[in-house]
Amino acid sequence: MASLKLSPSSPISIPKSSGFVGVPFCRKGVSFLVRAEQSPSTHLQDKCQRRLVVTFGVVSPWISLLSRAPASFAAESKKGFLAVSDNKDAYSFLYPFGWQEVVIEGQDKVYKDVIEPLESVSVNLIPTSKQTIKEFGPPKQIAETLIKKVLAPPNQKTNLIDASEHEADGKTYYQFEFTVQARNYTRHALGVITVFNGKFYTLTTGANERRWEKMKDRLHTVVDSFKITV
């Protein structure tokens, strides 16, 4: 078992065979989103790709998509955005109109712009015995751990810009802003995490730094819209 301690009393453990590193999110999936701009073939493939619904079976000891209820897609709830509501896992969020859904093993939901592949949103969830996100530590500590150990490849430079805490409907959320610098681009991103009903939720969204000023308001709308729906 691999183990990453977010705080002295808060270990998260996963099987090494699952393909995860550090906190048990799929690094393979995260790396795909971070490095997608480097692969021209990804653009062509994504343009030809329809909305996909894939049943994987058990992909690790803690996740199974066999019995996952289909997400319900609401009508456009805000100008320029569409809403996603996952009834089984009890969360919802908005994403910009025109982004397409793609399926990446180990991630619960992914939507991206096929022209600008660094513009994307993804949702991950894992089991936890904690009752609130506060049990893992303060916002800055948790954000730095996730960014360095999970949300960026180890050879890329990261920078946490801001981390904060807020409450909505009696639930605590941590939000954070960060950058990931690769050799030929920098991704500017936002994230939000929370814990509810035995699950650790993470939503991340971002864009190429060169488009940050154009995209930042939309990306803030995405991250601000994430909420537990129970």
NULUM-151738 format. One line per 4 residues: number of its first residue (from 1); their letters; for each residue x, y, z of N, C-alpha, C. Coordinates in nm, 4 decimals. Layout:
<pts>
NUM = a = X Y Z X Y Z X Y Z  ...
</pts>
This chain:
<pts>
1 = masl = 0.0835 -0.1194 0.0000 0.0000 0.0000 0.0000 0.0878 0.1255 0.0000  0.0571 0.2206 -0.0882 0.1264 0.3483 -0.0863 0.0468 0.4431 0.0005  0.1139 0.5326 0.0707 0.0442 0.6191 0.1644 0.0994 0.7593 0.1571  0.0099 0.8586 0.1545 0.0490 0.9982 0.1608 -0.0221 1.0605 0.2768
5 = klsp = 0.0507 1.1213 0.3698 -0.0128 1.1825 0.4862 -0.0322 1.3308 0.4599  -0.1583 1.3705 0.4494 -0.1892 1.5113 0.4310 -0.1716 1.5880 0.5611  -0.1872 1.5210 0.6711 -0.1589 1.5773 0.8019 -0.1122 1.4622 0.8871  -0.0537 1.4876 1.0048 -0.0005 1.3775 1.0841 -0.0999 1.2688 1.1161
9 = sspi = -0.2287 1.3015 1.1211 -0.3277 1.2009 1.1579 -0.4221 1.1666 1.0449  -0.3848 1.2055 0.9199 -0.4800 1.1911 0.8108 -0.4199 1.1212 0.6906  -0.3801 0.9938 0.7007 -0.3226 0.9252 0.5848 -0.4280 0.8851 0.4848  -0.3935 0.8905 0.3557 -0.4771 0.8348 0.2512 -0.3953 0.7253 0.1867
13 = sipk = -0.4451 0.6030 0.1845 -0.3685 0.4903 0.1333 -0.4357 0.4305 0.0117  -0.3543 0.3827 -0.0826 -0.4069 0.3208 -0.2036 -0.3187 0.2039 -0.2416  -0.3735 0.1084 -0.3169 -0.2900 -0.0016 -0.3669 -0.1943 0.0491 -0.4727  -0.0677 0.0048 -0.4687 0.0284 0.0463 -0.5707 -0.0146 0.0018 -0.7088
17 = ssgf = -0.0859 -0.1062 -0.7171 -0.1243 -0.1599 -0.8476 -0.2291 -0.0782 -0.9182  -0.2893 0.0198 -0.8500 -0.3966 0.0967 -0.9121 -0.3463 0.2003 -1.0105  -0.2150 0.2290 -1.0111 -0.1620 0.3271 -1.1041 -0.1679 0.4679 -1.0512  -0.1958 0.4865 -0.9227 -0.2051 0.6182 -0.8642 -0.0799 0.6479 -0.7851
21 = vgvp = -0.0485 0.7757 -0.7747 0.0683 0.8187 -0.6997 0.0252 0.9211 -0.5982  0.0758 0.9115 -0.4746 0.0402 1.0078 -0.3721 -0.1059 0.9954 -0.3368  -0.1752 1.1103 -0.3261 -0.3183 1.1077 -0.3034 -0.3824 1.0313 -0.4168  -0.4781 0.9426 -0.3885 -0.5238 0.8479 -0.4909 -0.6132 0.9057 -0.5981
25 = fcrk = -0.5600 0.9999 -0.6741 -0.6228 1.0399 -0.7984 -0.5386 0.9844 -0.9099  -0.5951 0.9732 -1.0266 -0.5217 0.9094 -1.1357 -0.4226 1.0063 -1.1964  -0.2946 0.9881 -1.1652 -0.1938 1.0744 -1.2245 -0.1921 1.0621 -1.3752  -0.2196 0.9424 -1.4236 -0.2249 0.9241 -1.5688 -0.3292 1.0151 -1.6293
29 = gvsf = -0.4452 1.0226 -1.5677 -0.5505 1.1077 -1.6201 -0.5156 1.2543 -1.6089  -0.4589 1.2933 -1.4927 -0.4212 1.4321 -1.4742 -0.3137 1.4713 -1.5738  -0.2164 1.3866 -1.5944 -0.1090 1.4170 -1.6876 -0.1622 1.4343 -1.8292  -0.2645 1.3583 -1.8650 -0.3248 1.3714 -1.9971 -0.3750 1.5130 -2.0179
33 = lvra = -0.4425 1.5661 -1.9180 -0.4977 1.6998 -1.9308 -0.3878 1.8048 -1.9354  -0.2838 1.7863 -1.8544 -0.1771 1.8851 -1.8489 -0.0950 1.8852 -1.9758  -0.0736 1.7656 -2.0337 0.0166 1.7551 -2.1481 -0.0555 1.7468 -2.2824  -0.1856 1.7614 -2.2832 -0.2608 1.7368 -2.4061 -0.2190 1.8279 -2.5191
37 = eqsp = -0.1796 1.9513 -2.4866 -0.1462 2.0455 -2.5912 -0.0246 2.0021 -2.6716  0.0545 1.9127 -2.6172 0.1754 1.8701 -2.6865 0.1481 1.7646 -2.7924  0.0265 1.7132 -2.7995 -0.0032 1.6044 -2.8912 -0.1001 1.6498 -2.9991  -0.0529 1.6806 -3.1209 -0.1427 1.7262 -3.2281 -0.2487 1.6243 -3.2613
41 = sthl = -0.2181 1.4957 -3.2479 -0.3160 1.3937 -3.2848 -0.4361 1.3958 -3.1926  -0.4165 1.4479 -3.0721 -0.5284 1.4551 -2.9781 -0.6383 1.5446 -3.0319  -0.6001 1.6525 -3.0996 -0.6988 1.7457 -3.1544 -0.7901 1.6754 -3.2545  -0.7282 1.6033 -3.3489 -0.8062 1.5365 -3.4517 -0.8952 1.4305 -3.3909
45 = qdkc = -0.8396 1.3558 -3.2972 -0.9170 1.2488 -3.2339 -1.0376 1.3050 -3.1590  -1.0142 1.4150 -3.0872 -1.1228 1.4731 -3.0090 -1.2314 1.5327 -3.0973  -1.1947 1.5881 -3.2130 -1.2938 1.6450 -3.3033 -1.3884 1.5380 -3.3555  -1.3374 1.4169 -3.3678 -1.4189 1.3068 -3.4189 -1.4951 1.2347 -3.3079
49 = qrrl = -1.4687 1.2736 -3.1860 -1.5234 1.1974 -3.0726 -1.6611 1.2488 -3.0334  -1.7581 1.1568 -3.0243 -1.8909 1.1897 -2.9740 -1.8900 1.1804 -2.8232  -2.0002 1.2252 -2.7614 -2.0166 1.2066 -2.6174 -2.0131 1.0578 -2.5862  -1.9272 1.0199 -2.4942 -1.9033 0.8790 -2.4655 -1.9586 0.8414 -2.3302
53 = vvtf = -2.0185 0.7205 -2.3249 -2.0555 0.6615 -2.1975 -1.9947 0.5229 -2.1948  -1.8965 0.5013 -2.1088 -1.8209 0.3775 -2.1074 -1.8371 0.3084 -1.9731  -1.8646 0.1782 -1.9780 -1.8703 0.0988 -1.8561 -1.7409 0.0223 -1.8420  -1.6635 0.0561 -1.7367 -1.5303 0.0007 -1.7225 -1.5259 -0.1273 -1.6399
57 = gvvs = -1.6191 -0.1457 -1.5482 -1.6002 -0.2495 -1.4465 -1.5111 -0.1932 -1.3378  -1.4471 -0.2774 -1.2652 -1.3634 -0.2325 -1.1539 -1.2256 -0.1976 -1.2059  -1.1848 -0.0696 -1.1946 -1.0545 -0.0265 -1.2418 -0.9549 -0.0137 -1.1286  -0.9996 -0.0198 -1.0060 -0.9125 -0.0276 -0.8888 -0.9973 -0.0768 -0.7745
61 = pwis = -0.9381 -0.1155 -0.6631 -1.0174 -0.1701 -0.5527 -1.1215 -0.0754 -0.4977  -1.1099 0.0560 -0.5241 -1.2037 0.1485 -0.4617 -1.3014 0.2139 -0.5579  -1.2942 0.1832 -0.6896 -1.3869 0.2493 -0.7813 -1.4449 0.1493 -0.8791  -1.5757 0.1567 -0.9011 -1.6417 0.0740 -1.0002 -1.7443 0.1580 -1.0722
65 = llsr = -1.7426 0.1512 -1.2033 -1.8395 0.2273 -1.2814 -1.9537 0.1408 -1.3317  -1.9544 0.0138 -1.2933 -2.0581 -0.0752 -1.3426 -2.1973 -0.0319 -1.3018  -2.2078 0.0174 -1.1790 -2.3402 0.0518 -1.1275 -2.3632 0.2008 -1.1214  -2.2748 0.2826 -1.1875 -2.2881 0.4270 -1.1802 -2.4137 0.4737 -1.2526
69 = apas = -2.4943 0.5520 -1.1816 -2.6151 0.6072 -1.2430 -2.5746 0.7134 -1.3436  -2.6414 0.7254 -1.4565 -2.6053 0.8266 -1.5546 -2.6287 0.9667 -1.5004  -2.5379 1.0581 -1.5369 -2.5546 1.1956 -1.4929 -2.6693 1.2600 -1.5692  -2.7368 1.3501 -1.5042 -2.8438 1.4220 -1.5721 -2.7898 1.5559 -1.6182
73 = faae = -2.8200 1.5930 -1.7406 -2.7697 1.7155 -1.7980 -2.8838 1.8161 -1.8087  -2.8699 1.9241 -1.7304 -2.9766 2.0236 -1.7257 -2.9659 2.1157 -1.8454  -3.0726 2.1899 -1.8690 -3.0696 2.2915 -1.9733 -2.9707 2.3993 -1.9320  -2.9305 2.4821 -2.0262 -2.8336 2.5863 -1.9971 -2.8871 2.6733 -1.8847
77 = skkg = -2.8168 2.6747 -1.7708 -2.8675 2.7421 -1.6526 -2.8088 2.8812 -1.6345  -2.7048 2.9134 -1.7104 -2.6440 3.0453 -1.7081 -2.5911 3.0717 -1.8473  -2.6031 3.1927 -1.8928 -2.5630 3.2222 -2.0292 -2.4184 3.1809 -2.0533  -2.3985 3.0954 -2.1539 -2.2659 3.0494 -2.1883 -2.2208 2.9249 -2.1156
81 = flav = -2.3097 2.8676 -2.0325 -2.2723 2.7502 -1.9539 -2.3808 2.6428 -1.9601  -2.3377 2.5188 -1.9394 -2.4293 2.4067 -1.9225 -2.4064 2.3466 -1.7845  -2.5103 2.2842 -1.7307 -2.5026 2.2276 -1.5962 -2.4966 2.0762 -1.6011  -2.4164 2.0193 -1.5129 -2.4086 1.8747 -1.4942 -2.4491 1.8440 -1.3511
85 = sdnk = -2.5364 1.7449 -1.3346 -2.5757 1.7014 -1.2009 -2.5632 1.5504 -1.1930  -2.4752 1.5033 -1.1074 -2.4551 1.3605 -1.0867 -2.5355 1.3198 -0.9637  -2.6465 1.2525 -0.9855 -2.7357 1.2183 -0.8753 -2.6786 1.1095 -0.7850  -2.6040 1.0169 -0.8422 -2.5484 0.9089 -0.7617 -2.4430 0.9592 -0.6634
89 = days = -2.3536 1.0429 -0.7127 -2.2463 1.0925 -0.6281 -2.2751 1.2292 -0.5675  -2.3926 1.2823 -0.5929 -2.4449 1.4001 -0.5223 -2.3605 1.5266 -0.5409  -2.3285 1.5601 -0.6670 -2.2606 1.6870 -0.6912 -2.3075 1.7460 -0.8235  -2.2846 1.8753 -0.8398 -2.3187 1.9432 -0.9646 -2.2189 2.0556 -0.9893
93 = flyp = -2.2096 2.0977 -1.1165 -2.1232 2.2103 -1.1529 -2.1621 2.2581 -1.2922  -2.1106 2.3739 -1.3302 -2.1302 2.4294 -1.4632 -2.0023 2.4181 -1.5437  -2.0173 2.4069 -1.6766 -1.9001 2.4115 -1.7643 -1.9348 2.4946 -1.8873  -1.8371 2.5576 -1.9508 -1.8645 2.6455 -2.0651 -1.9290 2.5718 -2.1818
97 = fgwq = -2.0242 2.6356 -2.2419 -2.0903 2.5809 -2.3602 -1.9856 2.5586 -2.4693  -1.9908 2.4429 -2.5338 -1.8971 2.4102 -2.6407 -1.7897 2.3122 -2.5991  -1.7630 2.3021 -2.4692 -1.6698 2.1984 -2.4256 -1.7336 2.0618 -2.4438  -1.6526 1.9611 -2.4715 -1.7028 1.8268 -2.4964 -1.6627 1.7319 -2.3850
101 = evvi = -1.7491 1.6355 -2.3577 -1.7169 1.5349 -2.2579 -1.6220 1.4314 -2.3177  -1.5211 1.3960 -2.2429 -1.4321 1.2867 -2.2797 -1.4229 1.1930 -2.1598  -1.3867 1.0697 -2.1862 -1.3735 0.9711 -2.0790 -1.2262 0.9422 -2.0573  -1.1800 0.9605 -1.9352 -1.0424 0.9315 -1.8977 -1.0469 0.8389 -1.7778
105 = egqd = -0.9820 0.7265 -1.7901 -0.9842 0.6264 -1.6842 -0.9358 0.6870 -1.5521  -1.0136 0.6643 -1.4461 -0.9767 0.7128 -1.3143 -1.0344 0.8478 -1.2793  -1.1017 0.9150 -1.3752 -1.1651 1.0429 -1.3469 -1.3155 1.0288 -1.3638  -1.3901 1.0947 -1.2764 -1.5343 1.0775 -1.2767 -1.6013 1.1539 -1.3901
109 = kvyk = -1.5596 1.2755 -1.4130 -1.6122 1.3579 -1.5223 -1.4991 1.4411 -1.5796  -1.4965 1.4559 -1.7115 -1.4009 1.5442 -1.7777 -1.4702 1.6124 -1.8949  -1.4580 1.7441 -1.9018 -1.5045 1.8219 -2.0166 -1.3889 1.9107 -2.0606  -1.3732 1.9276 -2.1937 -1.2606 2.0064 -2.2423 -1.2944 2.0738 -2.3741
113 = dvie = -1.2178 2.1775 -2.4035 -1.2233 2.2446 -2.5322 -1.1296 2.1712 -2.6267  -1.1809 2.1260 -2.7403 -1.0980 2.0451 -2.8298 -0.9974 2.1294 -2.9086  -1.0187 2.2592 -2.9155 -0.9241 2.3477 -2.9836 -0.8134 2.3910 -2.8883  -0.8507 2.4180 -2.7630 -0.7546 2.4565 -2.6597 -0.7576 2.3493 -2.5509
117 = ples = -0.6857 2.2399 -2.5657 -0.7001 2.1250 -2.4766 -0.6616 2.1514 -2.3313  -0.5858 2.2586 -2.3035 -0.5562 2.2903 -2.1648 -0.6752 2.3538 -2.0945  -0.7779 2.3904 -2.1713 -0.9006 2.4432 -2.1124 -0.9937 2.3265 -2.0855  -1.0059 2.2913 -1.9589 -1.0796 2.1710 -1.9231 -1.1275 2.1797 -1.7800
121 = vsvn = -1.2168 2.0878 -1.7458 -1.2600 2.0703 -1.6069 -1.2683 1.9203 -1.5817  -1.2228 1.8776 -1.4663 -1.2311 1.7360 -1.4310 -1.2743 1.7220 -1.2858  -1.3430 1.6117 -1.2574 -1.3891 1.5816 -1.1223 -1.3401 1.4431 -1.0835  -1.2814 1.4334 -0.9658 -1.2387 1.3067 -0.9092 -1.3038 1.2889 -0.7730
125 = lipt = -1.3301 1.1650 -0.7341 -1.3764 1.1374 -0.5989 -1.3214 1.0039 -0.5522  -1.2869 0.9996 -0.4241 -1.2315 0.8789 -0.3633 -1.2955 0.8596 -0.2265  -1.2953 0.7377 -0.1747 -1.3513 0.7140 -0.0416 -1.2630 0.7742 0.0676  -1.3236 0.8142 0.1765 -1.2499 0.8625 0.2924 -1.3322 0.8364 0.4175
129 = skqt = -1.2628 0.8201 0.5277 -1.3307 0.8018 0.6563 -1.3520 0.9347 0.7280  -1.2985 1.0429 0.6724 -1.3120 1.1741 0.7343 -1.4530 1.2297 0.7132  -1.4930 1.3146 0.8047 -1.6266 1.3731 0.7972 -1.6288 1.5079 0.7270  -1.5199 1.5839 0.7356 -1.5111 1.7136 0.6685 -1.3709 1.7309 0.6119
133 = ikef = -1.3555 1.8231 0.5200 -1.2251 1.8501 0.4605 -1.1291 1.9063 0.5642  -1.1814 1.9698 0.6691 -1.0961 2.0288 0.7721 -1.0119 1.9244 0.8448  -1.0584 1.8014 0.8480 -0.9839 1.6965 0.9170 -0.8515 1.6636 0.8475  -0.8348 1.7026 0.7221 -0.7107 1.6778 0.6501 -0.6075 1.7870 0.6733
137 = gppk = -0.6526 1.9035 0.7198 -0.5603 2.0139 0.7418 -0.6154 2.1431 0.6854  -0.5392 2.2532 0.6972 -0.5831 2.3840 0.6464 -0.5746 2.3913 0.4938  -0.6426 2.4888 0.4327 -0.6477 2.4982 0.2855 -0.5120 2.5016 0.2176  -0.4199 2.5838 0.2663 -0.2902 2.5966 0.1993 -0.2136 2.4651 0.2011
141 = qiae = -0.2141 2.3975 0.3145 -0.1411 2.2713 0.3265 -0.1947 2.1663 0.2305  -0.3263 2.1510 0.2268 -0.3867 2.0499 0.1399 -0.3671 2.0850 -0.0070  -0.3846 2.2133 -0.0413 -0.3678 2.2555 -0.1806 -0.2255 2.2292 -0.2294  -0.1261 2.2645 -0.1497 0.0121 2.2435 -0.1897 0.0431 2.0952 -0.2103
145 = tlik = -0.0107 2.0110 -0.1224 0.0118 1.8675 -0.1363 -0.0497 1.8139 -0.2645  -0.1742 1.8510 -0.2918 -0.2414 1.8037 -0.4124 -0.1706 1.8505 -0.5389  -0.1312 1.9762 -0.5398 -0.0672 2.0316 -0.6591 0.0656 1.9620 -0.6876  0.1492 1.9510 -0.5869 0.2832 1.8959 -0.6064 0.2830 1.7456 -0.6278
149 = kvla = 0.1948 1.6748 -0.5577 0.1974 1.5294 -0.5614 0.1028 1.4672 -0.6639  0.0008 1.5443 -0.7065 -0.1047 1.4839 -0.7878 -0.1357 1.5625 -0.9145  -0.1560 1.6928 -0.9033 -0.2104 1.7705 -1.0140 -0.1061 1.8169 -1.1140  0.0202 1.7866 -1.0889 0.1260 1.8235 -1.1827 0.2287 1.7115 -1.1906
153 = ppnq = 0.2858 1.6876 -1.3082 0.3954 1.5911 -1.3192 0.5130 1.6358 -1.2328  0.5930 1.5427 -1.1825 0.7008 1.5779 -1.0898 0.8104 1.6644 -1.1505  0.8221 1.6670 -1.2835 0.9272 1.7459 -1.3476 0.8822 1.8864 -1.3844  0.7624 1.9263 -1.3429 0.7118 2.0587 -1.3758 0.7055 2.1464 -1.2507
157 = ktnl = 0.7327 2.2730 -1.2680 0.7361 2.3684 -1.1571 0.5942 2.4140 -1.1241  0.5609 2.4128 -0.9966 0.4275 2.4531 -0.9537 0.4352 2.5745 -0.8623  0.3256 2.6489 -0.8575 0.3184 2.7656 -0.7701 0.1755 2.7826 -0.7193  0.1574 2.7744 -0.5891 0.0272 2.7999 -0.5279 0.0100 2.9498 -0.5132
161 = idas = -0.0920 3.0049 -0.5762 -0.1166 3.1493 -0.5739 -0.2052 3.1883 -0.4564  -0.3078 3.1079 -0.4310 -0.4023 3.1435 -0.3253 -0.4770 3.0187 -0.2814  -0.5198 3.0174 -0.1564 -0.6023 2.9084 -0.1034 -0.6953 2.9678 0.0017  -0.8206 2.9255 -0.0014 -0.9186 2.9833 0.0902 -1.0227 2.8794 0.1285
165 = ehea = -1.1038 2.9150 0.2250 -1.2084 2.8264 0.2769 -1.3417 2.8994 0.2758  -1.4484 2.8284 0.2403 -1.5812 2.8875 0.2526 -1.6823 2.7783 0.2840  -1.7968 2.8199 0.3323 -1.9038 2.7257 0.3630 -2.0278 2.7589 0.2816  -2.1006 2.6536 0.2430 -2.2263 2.6683 0.1702 -2.3176 2.5540 0.2107
169 = dgkt = -2.4357 2.5872 0.2545 -2.5339 2.4868 0.2975 -2.4763 2.3927 0.4028  -2.3970 2.4485 0.4943 -2.3427 2.3688 0.6031 -2.2250 2.2808 0.5666  -2.1718 2.2935 0.4450 -2.0581 2.2121 0.4000 -1.9371 2.3014 0.3755  -1.8190 2.2519 0.4107 -1.6952 2.3281 0.3959 -1.6245 2.2920 0.2657
173 = yyqf = -1.5820 2.3950 0.1935 -1.5080 2.3783 0.0684 -1.3760 2.4539 0.0785  -1.2703 2.3969 0.0215 -1.1438 2.4674 0.0037 -1.1289 2.4997 -0.1446  -1.0954 2.6244 -0.1758 -1.0664 2.6640 -0.3137 -0.9211 2.7095 -0.3228  -0.8588 2.6868 -0.4387 -0.7205 2.7286 -0.4553 -0.6920 2.7615 -0.6010
177 = eftv = -0.5892 2.8435 -0.6208 -0.5438 2.8864 -0.7535 -0.3954 2.8558 -0.7642  -0.3534 2.8052 -0.8802 -0.2140 2.7663 -0.8944 -0.1720 2.7660 -1.0403  -0.0413 2.7581 -1.0631 0.0119 2.7439 -1.1978 0.1037 2.6223 -1.2034  0.1102 2.5629 -1.3219 0.2006 2.4512 -1.3487 0.2811 2.4876 -1.4730
181 = qarn = 0.4120 2.4952 -1.4576 0.4983 2.5395 -1.5672 0.5689 2.4217 -1.6321  0.5402 2.3996 -1.7586 0.6088 2.2990 -1.8380 0.7168 2.3671 -1.9218  0.7827 2.2897 -2.0071 0.8931 2.3459 -2.0860 0.8468 2.4536 -2.1823  0.7305 2.4338 -2.2448 0.6874 2.5277 -2.3484 0.5512 2.5906 -2.3238
185 = ytrh = 0.4978 2.5769 -2.2043 0.3726 2.6441 -2.1711 0.3547 2.6435 -2.0199  0.2608 2.7282 -1.9733 0.2214 2.7311 -1.8324 0.0707 2.7200 -1.8248  0.0227 2.6305 -1.7413 -0.1217 2.6166 -1.7198 -0.1599 2.6884 -1.5913  -0.2604 2.7737 -1.6018 -0.3134 2.8482 -1.4876 -0.4441 2.7813 -1.4489
189 = algv = -0.4570 2.7398 -1.3235 -0.5695 2.6536 -1.2862 -0.6334 2.6938 -1.1544  -0.7556 2.6449 -1.1375 -0.8328 2.6631 -1.0145 -0.8816 2.5270 -0.9680  -0.8968 2.5112 -0.8369 -0.9472 2.3861 -0.7830 -1.0385 2.4087 -0.6654  -1.1231 2.3106 -0.6383 -1.2077 2.3128 -0.5191 -1.2176 2.1699 -0.4681
193 = itvf = -1.2086 2.1535 -0.3362 -1.2175 2.0215 -0.2755 -1.3127 2.0254 -0.1571  -1.3750 1.9121 -0.1301 -1.4625 1.8997 -0.0140 -1.4768 1.7527 0.0206  -1.5358 1.7266 0.1355 -1.5643 1.5901 0.1799 -1.7111 1.5822 0.2162  -1.7756 1.4739 0.1701 -1.9161 1.4530 0.2045 -1.9498 1.3052 0.1937
197 = ngkf = -2.0187 1.2544 0.2929 -2.0731 1.1192 0.2912 -1.9697 1.0136 0.2508  -1.8501 1.0239 0.3107 -1.7478 0.9243 0.2854 -1.6729 0.9394 0.1554  -1.6792 1.0567 0.0907 -1.6102 1.0790 -0.0362 -1.5314 1.2092 -0.0318  -1.4124 1.2051 -0.0907 -1.3255 1.3213 -0.1049 -1.3386 1.3690 -0.2496
201 = ytlt = -1.3944 1.4885 -0.2696 -1.4227 1.5417 -0.4029 -1.3157 1.6443 -0.4422  -1.2733 1.6383 -0.5668 -1.1837 1.7397 -0.6232 -1.2317 1.7797 -0.7617  -1.2511 1.9092 -0.7827 -1.2765 1.9627 -0.9166 -1.1625 2.0565 -0.9513  -1.1041 2.0391 -1.0703 -1.0005 2.1301 -1.1184 -1.0362 2.1791 -1.2576
205 = tgan = -1.0029 2.3037 -1.2854 -1.0265 2.3623 -1.4168 -0.9138 2.4607 -1.4442  -0.8859 2.4854 -1.5712 -0.7757 2.5757 -1.6014 -0.7623 2.6053 -1.7496  -0.6572 2.6801 -1.7830 -0.6319 2.7211 -1.9213 -0.4835 2.7525 -1.9367  -0.4409 2.7610 -2.0613 -0.3061 2.8068 -2.0895 -0.2898 2.9484 -2.0344
209 = errw = -0.1736 2.9772 -1.9762 -0.1490 3.1100 -1.9181 -0.1727 3.2215 -2.0182  -0.1407 3.1968 -2.1454 -0.1588 3.3011 -2.2470 -0.3051 3.3374 -2.2669  -0.3981 3.2501 -2.2244 -0.5413 3.2779 -2.2386 -0.6085 3.3023 -2.1040  -0.5296 3.3133 -1.9982 -0.5880 3.3267 -1.8654 -0.6780 3.4493 -1.8522
213 = ekmk = -0.6320 3.5642 -1.8976 -0.7123 3.6861 -1.8832 -0.8459 3.6735 -1.9553  -0.8456 3.6037 -2.0669 -0.9699 3.5850 -2.1410 -1.0609 3.4833 -2.0740  -1.0020 3.3823 -2.0108 -1.0800 3.2711 -1.9580 -1.1084 3.2772 -1.8082  -1.0396 3.3602 -1.7341 -1.0442 3.3507 -1.5882 -1.1848 3.3680 -1.5302
217 = drlh = -1.2651 3.4580 -1.5861 -1.4003 3.4759 -1.5320 -1.4838 3.3499 -1.5510  -1.4712 3.2868 -1.6689 -1.5454 3.1634 -1.6930 -1.4972 3.0500 -1.6034  -1.3661 3.0427 -1.5833 -1.3128 2.9371 -1.4985 -1.3521 2.9568 -1.3523  -1.3577 3.0810 -1.3079 -1.4056 3.1079 -1.1723 -1.5531 3.0691 -1.1588
221 = tvvd = -1.6304 3.0910 -1.2638 -1.7705 3.0486 -1.2611 -1.7806 2.8974 -1.2450  -1.6942 2.8242 -1.3164 -1.6941 2.6778 -1.3068 -1.6637 2.6334 -1.1646  -1.5538 2.6835 -1.1082 -1.5123 2.6359 -0.9761 -1.6089 2.6830 -0.8675  -1.6643 2.8015 -0.8818 -1.7614 2.8512 -0.7840 -1.8927 2.7760 -0.7884
225 = sfki = -1.9220 2.7153 -0.9035 -2.0517 2.6473 -0.9195 -2.0530 2.5086 -0.8560  -1.9366 2.4532 -0.8279 -1.9327 2.3168 -0.7750 -1.9971 2.3104 -0.6371  -2.0880 2.2156 -0.6189 -2.1522 2.2017 -0.4882 -2.2032 2.0601 -0.4692  -2.2122 2.0219 -0.3429 -2.2761 1.8959 -0.3055 -2.4261 1.9191 -0.3081
229 = tv = -2.4988 1.8284 -0.3678 -2.6404 1.8523 -0.3950 -2.7362 1.7844 -0.2974  -2.6871 1.7381 -0.1848 -2.7739 1.6772 -0.0850 -2.7780 1.7649 0.0389
</pts>
